[in-house]
Amino acid sequence: MDVFSKMMFGDSPKQTAENEEQQEEEVSETNDDEETIQYMHIMDQIGSIMNSLDQIKPALKELAPMISAIKKKIM
């Protein structure tokens, strides 16, 4: 289709459908990349949480007897 016909009458329905399909494919590829990035970000956060828990464990072991004693006095 020449430029004049395209300007006066617009894209033909077949070309419009093809353009929509291409745009949908581009959007789906972008979404896949975003999901992968989010997945990696979540895995990094989980790793940070696990490291923090490992560092806090000794303090919790020391506090456990005190918390148990307080619970016994309250109940």
PyMOL Python script that loads the backbone (N, CA, C, O; Angstrom):
from pymol import cmd

cmd.read_pdbstr("""\
ATOM      1  N   MET A   1       0.850  -1.167   0.000  1.00  0.00           N
ATOM      2  CA  MET A   1       0.000   0.000   0.000  1.00  0.00           C
ATOM      3  C   MET A   1       0.901   1.236   0.000  1.00  0.00           C
ATOM      4  O   MET A   1       1.864   1.324   0.762  1.00  0.00           O
ATOM      5  N   ASP A   2       0.564   2.183  -0.869  1.00  0.00           N
ATOM      6  CA  ASP A   2       1.380   3.393  -0.939  1.00  0.00           C
ATOM      7  C   ASP A   2       1.063   4.350   0.220  1.00  0.00           C
ATOM      8  O   ASP A   2       0.079   4.173   0.939  1.00  0.00           O
ATOM      9  N   VAL A   3       1.901   5.343   0.379  1.00  0.00           N
ATOM     10  CA  VAL A   3       1.794   6.281   1.493  1.00  0.00           C
ATOM     11  C   VAL A   3       0.486   7.065   1.439  1.00  0.00           C
ATOM     12  O   VAL A   3      -0.158   7.270   2.468  1.00  0.00           O
ATOM     13  N   PHE A   4       0.086   7.511   0.229  1.00  0.00           N
ATOM     14  CA  PHE A   4      -1.140   8.298   0.092  1.00  0.00           C
ATOM     15  C   PHE A   4      -2.364   7.492   0.502  1.00  0.00           C
ATOM     16  O   PHE A   4      -3.198   7.974   1.268  1.00  0.00           O
ATOM     17  N   SER A   5      -2.477   6.275   0.000  1.00  0.00           N
ATOM     18  CA  SER A   5      -3.620   5.427   0.338  1.00  0.00           C
ATOM     19  C   SER A   5      -3.649   5.136   1.840  1.00  0.00           C
ATOM     20  O   SER A   5      -4.708   5.134   2.467  1.00  0.00           O
ATOM     21  N   LYS A   6      -2.488   4.898   2.387  1.00  0.00           N
ATOM     22  CA  LYS A   6      -2.407   4.622   3.819  1.00  0.00           C
ATOM     23  C   LYS A   6      -2.858   5.840   4.626  1.00  0.00           C
ATOM     24  O   LYS A   6      -3.550   5.697   5.634  1.00  0.00           O
ATOM     25  N   MET A   7      -2.460   7.055   4.178  1.00  0.00           N
ATOM     26  CA  MET A   7      -2.828   8.272   4.875  1.00  0.00           C
ATOM     27  C   MET A   7      -4.331   8.528   4.744  1.00  0.00           C
ATOM     28  O   MET A   7      -4.971   8.927   5.717  1.00  0.00           O
ATOM     29  N   MET A   8      -4.898   8.305   3.566  1.00  0.00           N
ATOM     30  CA  MET A   8      -6.314   8.616   3.321  1.00  0.00           C
ATOM     31  C   MET A   8      -7.254   7.551   3.901  1.00  0.00           C
ATOM     32  O   MET A   8      -8.311   7.888   4.435  1.00  0.00           O
ATOM     33  N   PHE A   9      -6.885   6.297   3.802  1.00  0.00           N
ATOM     34  CA  PHE A   9      -7.805   5.223   4.165  1.00  0.00           C
ATOM     35  C   PHE A   9      -7.356   4.421   5.388  1.00  0.00           C
ATOM     36  O   PHE A   9      -8.097   3.558   5.859  1.00  0.00           O
ATOM     37  N   GLY A  10      -6.180   4.684   5.899  1.00  0.00           N
ATOM     38  CA  GLY A  10      -5.691   3.968   7.068  1.00  0.00           C
ATOM     39  C   GLY A  10      -5.118   2.623   6.695  1.00  0.00           C
ATOM     40  O   GLY A  10      -5.086   2.242   5.525  1.00  0.00           O
ATOM     41  N   ASP A  11      -4.661   1.904   7.717  1.00  0.00           N
ATOM     42  CA  ASP A  11      -4.108   0.574   7.493  1.00  0.00           C
ATOM     43  C   ASP A  11      -5.233  -0.396   7.161  1.00  0.00           C
ATOM     44  O   ASP A  11      -6.368  -0.236   7.609  1.00  0.00           O
ATOM     45  N   SER A  12      -4.896  -1.397   6.372  1.00  0.00           N
ATOM     46  CA  SER A  12      -5.880  -2.431   6.095  1.00  0.00           C
ATOM     47  C   SER A  12      -6.046  -3.280   7.361  1.00  0.00           C
ATOM     48  O   SER A  12      -5.129  -3.352   8.179  1.00  0.00           O
ATOM     49  N   PRO A  13      -7.197  -3.916   7.525  1.00  0.00           N
ATOM     50  CA  PRO A  13      -7.423  -4.717   8.739  1.00  0.00           C
ATOM     51  C   PRO A  13      -6.365  -5.794   8.950  1.00  0.00           C
ATOM     52  O   PRO A  13      -6.007  -6.085  10.091  1.00  0.00           O
ATOM     53  N   LYS A  14      -5.864  -6.388   7.882  1.00  0.00           N
ATOM     54  CA  LYS A  14      -4.845  -7.429   8.015  1.00  0.00           C
ATOM     55  C   LYS A  14      -3.567  -6.846   8.616  1.00  0.00           C
ATOM     56  O   LYS A  14      -2.976  -7.444   9.515  1.00  0.00           O
ATOM     57  N   GLN A  15      -3.140  -5.686   8.126  1.00  0.00           N
ATOM     58  CA  GLN A  15      -1.927  -5.070   8.653  1.00  0.00           C
ATOM     59  C   GLN A  15      -2.129  -4.635  10.096  1.00  0.00           C
ATOM     60  O   GLN A  15      -1.207  -4.741  10.904  1.00  0.00           O
ATOM     61  N   THR A  16      -3.320  -4.148  10.436  1.00  0.00           N
ATOM     62  CA  THR A  16      -3.599  -3.718  11.793  1.00  0.00           C
ATOM     63  C   THR A  16      -3.522  -4.911  12.742  1.00  0.00           C
ATOM     64  O   THR A  16      -2.964  -4.798  13.833  1.00  0.00           O
ATOM     65  N   ALA A  17      -4.074  -6.049  12.336  1.00  0.00           N
ATOM     66  CA  ALA A  17      -4.031  -7.246  13.174  1.00  0.00           C
ATOM     67  C   ALA A  17      -2.582  -7.697  13.381  1.00  0.00           C
ATOM     68  O   ALA A  17      -2.198  -8.098  14.479  1.00  0.00           O
ATOM     69  N   GLU A  18      -1.787  -7.626  12.316  1.00  0.00           N
ATOM     70  CA  GLU A  18      -0.388  -8.021  12.435  1.00  0.00           C
ATOM     71  C   GLU A  18       0.356  -7.085  13.390  1.00  0.00           C
ATOM     72  O   GLU A  18       1.160  -7.537  14.205  1.00  0.00           O
ATOM     73  N   ASN A  19       0.087  -5.786  13.287  1.00  0.00           N
ATOM     74  CA  ASN A  19       0.729  -4.824  14.181  1.00  0.00           C
ATOM     75  C   ASN A  19       0.338  -5.072  15.634  1.00  0.00           C
ATOM     76  O   ASN A  19       1.177  -4.976  16.529  1.00  0.00           O
ATOM     77  N   GLU A  20      -0.946  -5.392  15.871  1.00  0.00           N
ATOM     78  CA  GLU A  20      -1.392  -5.677  17.236  1.00  0.00           C
ATOM     79  C   GLU A  20      -0.691  -6.912  17.784  1.00  0.00           C
ATOM     80  O   GLU A  20      -0.296  -6.936  18.950  1.00  0.00           O
ATOM     81  N   GLU A  21      -0.535  -7.943  16.947  1.00  0.00           N
ATOM     82  CA  GLU A  21       0.147  -9.158  17.388  1.00  0.00           C
ATOM     83  C   GLU A  21       1.604  -8.858  17.751  1.00  0.00           C
ATOM     84  O   GLU A  21       2.117  -9.364  18.749  1.00  0.00           O
ATOM     85  N   GLN A  22       2.265  -8.036  16.936  1.00  0.00           N
ATOM     86  CA  GLN A  22       3.655  -7.682  17.222  1.00  0.00           C
ATOM     87  C   GLN A  22       3.754  -6.907  18.526  1.00  0.00           C
ATOM     88  O   GLN A  22       4.669  -7.136  19.318  1.00  0.00           O
ATOM     89  N   GLN A  23       2.815  -5.987  18.755  1.00  0.00           N
ATOM     90  CA  GLN A  23       2.828  -5.214  19.998  1.00  0.00           C
ATOM     91  C   GLN A  23       2.583  -6.117  21.199  1.00  0.00           C
ATOM     92  O   GLN A  23       3.225  -5.943  22.235  1.00  0.00           O
ATOM     93  N   GLU A  24       1.662  -7.086  21.083  1.00  0.00           N
ATOM     94  CA  GLU A  24       1.392  -8.016  22.173  1.00  0.00           C
ATOM     95  C   GLU A  24       2.629  -8.856  22.488  1.00  0.00           C
ATOM     96  O   GLU A  24       2.934  -9.106  23.655  1.00  0.00           O
ATOM     97  N   GLU A  25       3.342  -9.292  21.442  1.00  0.00           N
ATOM     98  CA  GLU A  25       4.559 -10.075  21.649  1.00  0.00           C
ATOM     99  C   GLU A  25       5.609  -9.253  22.383  1.00  0.00           C
ATOM    100  O   GLU A  25       6.280  -9.756  23.284  1.00  0.00           O
ATOM    101  N   GLU A  26       5.751  -7.982  21.994  1.00  0.00           N
ATOM    102  CA  GLU A  26       6.726  -7.114  22.656  1.00  0.00           C
ATOM    103  C   GLU A  26       6.360  -6.916  24.118  1.00  0.00           C
ATOM    104  O   GLU A  26       7.238  -6.917  24.982  1.00  0.00           O
ATOM    105  N   VAL A  27       5.073  -6.746  24.405  1.00  0.00           N
ATOM    106  CA  VAL A  27       4.613  -6.554  25.774  1.00  0.00           C
ATOM    107  C   VAL A  27       4.863  -7.811  26.585  1.00  0.00           C
ATOM    108  O   VAL A  27       5.306  -7.725  27.730  1.00  0.00           O
ATOM    109  N   SER A  28       4.586  -8.991  26.009  1.00  0.00           N
ATOM    110  CA  SER A  28       4.794 -10.231  26.745  1.00  0.00           C
ATOM    111  C   SER A  28       6.275 -10.461  27.025  1.00  0.00           C
ATOM    112  O   SER A  28       6.628 -10.965  28.092  1.00  0.00           O
ATOM    113  N   GLU A  29       7.149 -10.099  26.079  1.00  0.00           N
ATOM    114  CA  GLU A  29       8.584 -10.230  26.312  1.00  0.00           C
ATOM    115  C   GLU A  29       9.027  -9.300  27.426  1.00  0.00           C
ATOM    116  O   GLU A  29       9.855  -9.676  28.256  1.00  0.00           O
ATOM    117  N   THR A  30       8.488  -8.095  27.454  1.00  0.00           N
ATOM    118  CA  THR A  30       8.821  -7.137  28.510  1.00  0.00           C
ATOM    119  C   THR A  30       8.344  -7.660  29.850  1.00  0.00           C
ATOM    120  O   THR A  30       9.063  -7.553  30.844  1.00  0.00           O
ATOM    121  N   ASN A  31       7.135  -8.229  29.898  1.00  0.00           N
ATOM    122  CA  ASN A  31       6.608  -8.766  31.146  1.00  0.00           C
ATOM    123  C   ASN A  31       7.466  -9.917  31.651  1.00  0.00           C
ATOM    124  O   ASN A  31       7.689 -10.034  32.856  1.00  0.00           O
ATOM    125  N   ASP A  32       7.955 -10.774  30.748  1.00  0.00           N
ATOM    126  CA  ASP A  32       8.811 -11.880  31.151  1.00  0.00           C
ATOM    127  C   ASP A  32      10.094 -11.352  31.798  1.00  0.00           C
ATOM    128  O   ASP A  32      10.548 -11.885  32.810  1.00  0.00           O
ATOM    129  N   ASP A  33      10.672 -10.305  31.210  1.00  0.00           N
ATOM    130  CA  ASP A  33      11.882  -9.724  31.769  1.00  0.00           C
ATOM    131  C   ASP A  33      11.605  -9.139  33.153  1.00  0.00           C
ATOM    132  O   ASP A  33      12.406  -9.315  34.071  1.00  0.00           O
ATOM    133  N   GLU A  34      10.481  -8.446  33.309  1.00  0.00           N
ATOM    134  CA  GLU A  34      10.131  -7.847  34.594  1.00  0.00           C
ATOM    135  C   GLU A  34       9.898  -8.924  35.644  1.00  0.00           C
ATOM    136  O   GLU A  34      10.312  -8.765  36.792  1.00  0.00           O
ATOM    137  N   GLU A  35       9.231 -10.032  35.262  1.00  0.00           N
ATOM    138  CA  GLU A  35       8.993 -11.118  36.203  1.00  0.00           C
ATOM    139  C   GLU A  35      10.305 -11.741  36.638  1.00  0.00           C
ATOM    140  O   GLU A  35      10.469 -12.080  37.811  1.00  0.00           O
ATOM    141  N   THR A  36      11.241 -11.897  35.716  1.00  0.00           N
ATOM    142  CA  THR A  36      12.543 -12.465  36.050  1.00  0.00           C
ATOM    143  C   THR A  36      13.280 -11.549  37.013  1.00  0.00           C
ATOM    144  O   THR A  36      13.885 -12.017  37.977  1.00  0.00           O
ATOM    145  N   ILE A  37      13.233 -10.252  36.758  1.00  0.00           N
ATOM    146  CA  ILE A  37      13.897  -9.297  37.641  1.00  0.00           C
ATOM    147  C   ILE A  37      13.268  -9.333  39.014  1.00  0.00           C
ATOM    148  O   ILE A  37      13.987  -9.324  40.013  1.00  0.00           O
ATOM    149  N   GLN A  38      11.950  -9.375  39.097  1.00  0.00           N
ATOM    150  CA  GLN A  38      11.276  -9.421  40.385  1.00  0.00           C
ATOM    151  C   GLN A  38      11.614 -10.714  41.113  1.00  0.00           C
ATOM    152  O   GLN A  38      11.820 -10.703  42.326  1.00  0.00           O
ATOM    153  N   TYR A  39      11.672 -11.814  40.396  1.00  0.00           N
ATOM    154  CA  TYR A  39      12.004 -13.100  41.006  1.00  0.00           C
ATOM    155  C   TYR A  39      13.405 -13.051  41.615  1.00  0.00           C
ATOM    156  O   TYR A  39      13.616 -13.514  42.736  1.00  0.00           O
ATOM    157  N   MET A  40      14.344 -12.497  40.885  1.00  0.00           N
ATOM    158  CA  MET A  40      15.710 -12.399  41.402  1.00  0.00           C
ATOM    159  C   MET A  40      15.762 -11.464  42.604  1.00  0.00           C
ATOM    160  O   MET A  40      16.492 -11.735  43.558  1.00  0.00           O
ATOM    161  N   HIS A  41      15.008 -10.376  42.578  1.00  0.00           N
ATOM    162  CA  HIS A  41      14.974  -9.437  43.700  1.00  0.00           C
ATOM    163  C   HIS A  41      14.407 -10.126  44.940  1.00  0.00           C
ATOM    164  O   HIS A  41      14.925  -9.947  46.042  1.00  0.00           O
ATOM    165  N   ILE A  42      13.351 -10.908  44.766  1.00  0.00           N
ATOM    166  CA  ILE A  42      12.749 -11.628  45.891  1.00  0.00           C
ATOM    167  C   ILE A  42      13.730 -12.646  46.453  1.00  0.00           C
ATOM    168  O   ILE A  42      13.844 -12.783  47.671  1.00  0.00           O
ATOM    169  N   MET A  43      14.436 -13.361  45.591  1.00  0.00           N
ATOM    170  CA  MET A  43      15.400 -14.354  46.068  1.00  0.00           C
ATOM    171  C   MET A  43      16.533 -13.679  46.844  1.00  0.00           C
ATOM    172  O   MET A  43      16.997 -14.221  47.847  1.00  0.00           O
ATOM    173  N   ASP A  44      16.980 -12.512  46.399  1.00  0.00           N
ATOM    174  CA  ASP A  44      18.002 -11.768  47.136  1.00  0.00           C
ATOM    175  C   ASP A  44      17.498 -11.359  48.510  1.00  0.00           C
ATOM    176  O   ASP A  44      18.237 -11.441  49.491  1.00  0.00           O
ATOM    177  N   GLN A  45      16.233 -10.914  48.589  1.00  0.00           N
ATOM    178  CA  GLN A  45      15.665 -10.517  49.867  1.00  0.00           C
ATOM    179  C   GLN A  45      15.552 -11.699  50.814  1.00  0.00           C
ATOM    180  O   GLN A  45      15.827 -11.569  52.006  1.00  0.00           O
ATOM    181  N   ILE A  46      15.151 -12.850  50.294  1.00  0.00           N
ATOM    182  CA  ILE A  46      15.048 -14.052  51.126  1.00  0.00           C
ATOM    183  C   ILE A  46      16.430 -14.437  51.659  1.00  0.00           C
ATOM    184  O   ILE A  46      16.560 -14.826  52.819  1.00  0.00           O
ATOM    185  N   GLY A  47      17.446 -14.331  50.827  1.00  0.00           N
ATOM    186  CA  GLY A  47      18.811 -14.617  51.271  1.00  0.00           C
ATOM    187  C   GLY A  47      19.244 -13.667  52.376  1.00  0.00           C
ATOM    188  O   GLY A  47      19.885 -14.089  53.338  1.00  0.00           O
ATOM    189  N   SER A  48      18.901 -12.388  52.251  1.00  0.00           N
ATOM    190  CA  SER A  48      19.246 -11.413  53.289  1.00  0.00           C
ATOM    191  C   SER A  48      18.536 -11.734  54.600  1.00  0.00           C
ATOM    192  O   SER A  48      19.129 -11.634  55.673  1.00  0.00           O
ATOM    193  N   ILE A  49      17.272 -12.117  54.510  1.00  0.00           N
ATOM    194  CA  ILE A  49      16.511 -12.466  55.712  1.00  0.00           C
ATOM    195  C   ILE A  49      17.128 -13.682  56.394  1.00  0.00           C
ATOM    196  O   ILE A  49      17.254 -13.709  57.618  1.00  0.00           O
ATOM    197  N   MET A  50      17.506 -14.672  55.622  1.00  0.00           N
ATOM    198  CA  MET A  50      18.104 -15.883  56.203  1.00  0.00           C
ATOM    199  C   MET A  50      19.433 -15.556  56.879  1.00  0.00           C
ATOM    200  O   MET A  50      19.728 -16.088  57.949  1.00  0.00           O
ATOM    201  N   ASN A  51      20.232 -14.692  56.270  1.00  0.00           N
ATOM    202  CA  ASN A  51      21.495 -14.287  56.889  1.00  0.00           C
ATOM    203  C   ASN A  51      21.251 -13.544  58.197  1.00  0.00           C
ATOM    204  O   ASN A  51      21.969 -13.753  59.174  1.00  0.00           O
ATOM    205  N   SER A  52      20.243 -12.679  58.219  1.00  0.00           N
ATOM    206  CA  SER A  52      19.914 -11.940  59.440  1.00  0.00           C
ATOM    207  C   SER A  52      19.469 -12.894  60.541  1.00  0.00           C
ATOM    208  O   SER A  52      19.852 -12.731  61.699  1.00  0.00           O
ATOM    209  N   LEU A  53      18.668 -13.880  60.186  1.00  0.00           N
ATOM    210  CA  LEU A  53      18.211 -14.856  61.188  1.00  0.00           C
ATOM    211  C   LEU A  53      19.384 -15.643  61.762  1.00  0.00           C
ATOM    212  O   LEU A  53      19.421 -15.913  62.963  1.00  0.00           O
ATOM    213  N   ASP A  54      20.328 -16.007  60.923  1.00  0.00           N
ATOM    214  CA  ASP A  54      21.505 -16.726  61.409  1.00  0.00           C
ATOM    215  C   ASP A  54      22.301 -15.878  62.401  1.00  0.00           C
ATOM    216  O   ASP A  54      22.858 -16.405  63.364  1.00  0.00           O
ATOM    217  N   GLN A  55      22.354 -14.564  62.164  1.00  0.00           N
ATOM    218  CA  GLN A  55      23.086 -13.680  63.073  1.00  0.00           C
ATOM    219  C   GLN A  55      22.320 -13.459  64.381  1.00  0.00           C
ATOM    220  O   GLN A  55      22.933 -13.245  65.426  1.00  0.00           O
ATOM    221  N   ILE A  56      20.995 -13.509  64.329  1.00  0.00           N
ATOM    222  CA  ILE A  56      20.176 -13.237  65.516  1.00  0.00           C
ATOM    223  C   ILE A  56      20.013 -14.475  66.404  1.00  0.00           C
ATOM    224  O   ILE A  56      19.708 -14.330  67.588  1.00  0.00           O
ATOM    225  N   LYS A  57      20.204 -15.672  65.878  1.00  0.00           N
ATOM    226  CA  LYS A  57      19.986 -16.908  66.621  1.00  0.00           C
ATOM    227  C   LYS A  57      20.676 -16.941  67.988  1.00  0.00           C
ATOM    228  O   LYS A  57      20.026 -17.307  68.967  1.00  0.00           O
ATOM    229  N   PRO A  58      21.939 -16.583  68.106  1.00  0.00           N
ATOM    230  CA  PRO A  58      22.576 -16.649  69.428  1.00  0.00           C
ATOM    231  C   PRO A  58      21.890 -15.744  70.458  1.00  0.00           C
ATOM    232  O   PRO A  58      21.760 -16.121  71.622  1.00  0.00           O
ATOM    233  N   ALA A  59      21.461 -14.583  70.046  1.00  0.00           N
ATOM    234  CA  ALA A  59      20.777 -13.678  70.978  1.00  0.00           C
ATOM    235  C   ALA A  59      19.441 -14.262  71.406  1.00  0.00           C
ATOM    236  O   ALA A  59      19.053 -14.145  72.569  1.00  0.00           O
ATOM    237  N   LEU A  60      18.742 -14.884  70.485  1.00  0.00           N
ATOM    238  CA  LEU A  60      17.457 -15.489  70.828  1.00  0.00           C
ATOM    239  C   LEU A  60      17.629 -16.649  71.797  1.00  0.00           C
ATOM    240  O   LEU A  60      16.795 -16.852  72.680  1.00  0.00           O
ATOM    241  N   LYS A  61      18.707 -17.411  71.638  1.00  0.00           N
ATOM    242  CA  LYS A  61      18.967 -18.515  72.559  1.00  0.00           C
ATOM    243  C   LYS A  61      19.215 -18.001  73.975  1.00  0.00           C
ATOM    244  O   LYS A  61      18.825 -18.648  74.947  1.00  0.00           O
ATOM    245  N   GLU A  62      19.861 -16.843  74.096  1.00  0.00           N
ATOM    246  CA  GLU A  62      20.109 -16.265  75.418  1.00  0.00           C
ATOM    247  C   GLU A  62      18.830 -15.685  76.019  1.00  0.00           C
ATOM    248  O   GLU A  62      18.654 -15.718  77.237  1.00  0.00           O
ATOM    249  N   LEU A  63      17.944 -15.159  75.191  1.00  0.00           N
ATOM    250  CA  LEU A  63      16.712 -14.544  75.680  1.00  0.00           C
ATOM    251  C   LEU A  63      15.621 -15.562  75.994  1.00  0.00           C
ATOM    252  O   LEU A  63      14.718 -15.260  76.775  1.00  0.00           O
ATOM    253  N   ALA A  64      15.675 -16.741  75.419  1.00  0.00           N
ATOM    254  CA  ALA A  64      14.623 -17.742  75.595  1.00  0.00           C
ATOM    255  C   ALA A  64      14.368 -18.082  77.063  1.00  0.00           C
ATOM    256  O   ALA A  64      13.204 -18.126  77.460  1.00  0.00           O
ATOM    257  N   PRO A  65      15.389 -18.325  77.895  1.00  0.00           N
ATOM    258  CA  PRO A  65      15.112 -18.634  79.309  1.00  0.00           C
ATOM    259  C   PRO A  65      14.436 -17.464  80.047  1.00  0.00           C
ATOM    260  O   PRO A  65      13.562 -17.684  80.885  1.00  0.00           O
ATOM    261  N   MET A  66      14.838 -16.228  79.738  1.00  0.00           N
ATOM    262  CA  MET A  66      14.223 -15.072  80.392  1.00  0.00           C
ATOM    263  C   MET A  66      12.757 -14.940  79.995  1.00  0.00           C
ATOM    264  O   MET A  66      11.908 -14.638  80.833  1.00  0.00           O
ATOM    265  N   ILE A  67      12.465 -15.162  78.739  1.00  0.00           N
ATOM    266  CA  ILE A  67      11.075 -15.077  78.272  1.00  0.00           C
ATOM    267  C   ILE A  67      10.241 -16.171  78.911  1.00  0.00           C
ATOM    268  O   ILE A  67       9.090 -15.936  79.278  1.00  0.00           O
ATOM    269  N   SER A  68      10.805 -17.370  79.050  1.00  0.00           N
ATOM    270  CA  SER A  68      10.083 -18.468  79.689  1.00  0.00           C
ATOM    271  C   SER A  68       9.787 -18.134  81.150  1.00  0.00           C
ATOM    272  O   SER A  68       8.694 -18.414  81.641  1.00  0.00           O
ATOM    273  N   ALA A  69      10.753 -17.541  81.841  1.00  0.00           N
ATOM    274  CA  ALA A  69      10.549 -17.181  83.248  1.00  0.00           C
ATOM    275  C   ALA A  69       9.455 -16.122  83.379  1.00  0.00           C
ATOM    276  O   ALA A  69       8.627 -16.207  84.285  1.00  0.00           O
ATOM    277  N   ILE A  70       9.438 -15.147  82.510  1.00  0.00           N
ATOM    278  CA  ILE A  70       8.401 -14.107  82.541  1.00  0.00           C
ATOM    279  C   ILE A  70       7.032 -14.722  82.272  1.00  0.00           C
ATOM    280  O   ILE A  70       6.056 -14.363  82.929  1.00  0.00           O
ATOM    281  N   LYS A  71       6.949 -15.635  81.324  1.00  0.00           N
ATOM    282  CA  LYS A  71       5.673 -16.297  81.027  1.00  0.00           C
ATOM    283  C   LYS A  71       5.170 -17.084  82.228  1.00  0.00           C
ATOM    284  O   LYS A  71       3.970 -17.091  82.499  1.00  0.00           O
ATOM    285  N   LYS A  72       6.065 -17.744  82.950  1.00  0.00           N
ATOM    286  CA  LYS A  72       5.654 -18.516  84.117  1.00  0.00           C
ATOM    287  C   LYS A  72       5.119 -17.609  85.211  1.00  0.00           C
ATOM    288  O   LYS A  72       4.145 -17.958  85.878  1.00  0.00           O
ATOM    289  N   LYS A  73       5.738 -16.446  85.410  1.00  0.00           N
ATOM    290  CA  LYS A  73       5.281 -15.510  86.431  1.00  0.00           C
ATOM    291  C   LYS A  73       3.933 -14.911  86.085  1.00  0.00           C
ATOM    292  O   LYS A  73       3.113 -14.683  86.974  1.00  0.00           O
ATOM    293  N   ILE A  74       3.690 -14.655  84.820  1.00  0.00           N
ATOM    294  CA  ILE A  74       2.420 -14.069  84.389  1.00  0.00           C
ATOM    295  C   ILE A  74       1.297 -15.088  84.510  1.00  0.00           C
ATOM    296  O   ILE A  74       0.193 -14.733  84.923  1.00  0.00           O
ATOM    297  N   MET A  75       1.540 -16.293  84.174  1.00  0.00           N
ATOM    298  CA  MET A  75       0.491 -17.317  84.192  1.00  0.00           C
ATOM    299  C   MET A  75       0.500 -17.976  85.511  1.00  0.00           C
ATOM    300  O   MET A  75      -0.303 -18.877  85.756  1.00  0.00           O
TER     301      MET A  75
END
""", "prot")
cmd.dss("prot")
cmd.show_as("cartoon", "prot")
cmd.util.cbc("prot")
cmd.orient("prot")
